Amino acid sequence: MRVESFLLCDAATDHQGKLNVLGTFDRIFAAQVPVAHPACAVAARLRFDKMEEGVHHVKIEWVDPDGQPLFKPMEGDVNPRMGEDAESVAVNLILNFHGVKFDAFADYQINLLVDDVVEATLPLRVGKVPAR
């Protein structure tokens, strides 16, 4: 299995196997904390080879600087299947989040686990709005 993309973005859609992503980012700014980010999405595109066909457990977790979860991880199973003429298949995953709350100005992390192995991570810095 290969992670072809793993992004934090404003929005994402899947249309007939195409992963469409709008506005990737890795930092947000706020005047004060706690702050809730109104809406965002985590988008991933995973490629499975023929020999990996079958059920795989996928989990997305957001953690604070101490490695503690911000909320319960989102998890589920994917079951990539391919015809005899295909050697691999891509699976698109989109998770939409609303009102994610951050209690401190700090570096957070989003982890992608497949079959209980961390396959990719994303940083997210929550910073104070710069003084003018």
Buried (B, 14 or more C-beta within 10 A) or exposed (E): BEEEBBBBBEBBEBEEEEBEBEEBBEEBEBEEBEBEBEEBBBBBBBBBBEEBBEEBEBBBBBBBEEEEEBEEEBEEEBEBEBEEEEEBBBBBBBBEBEEBEBEEBBBBBBBBBBEEEEBBEBEBEBEEEEEE
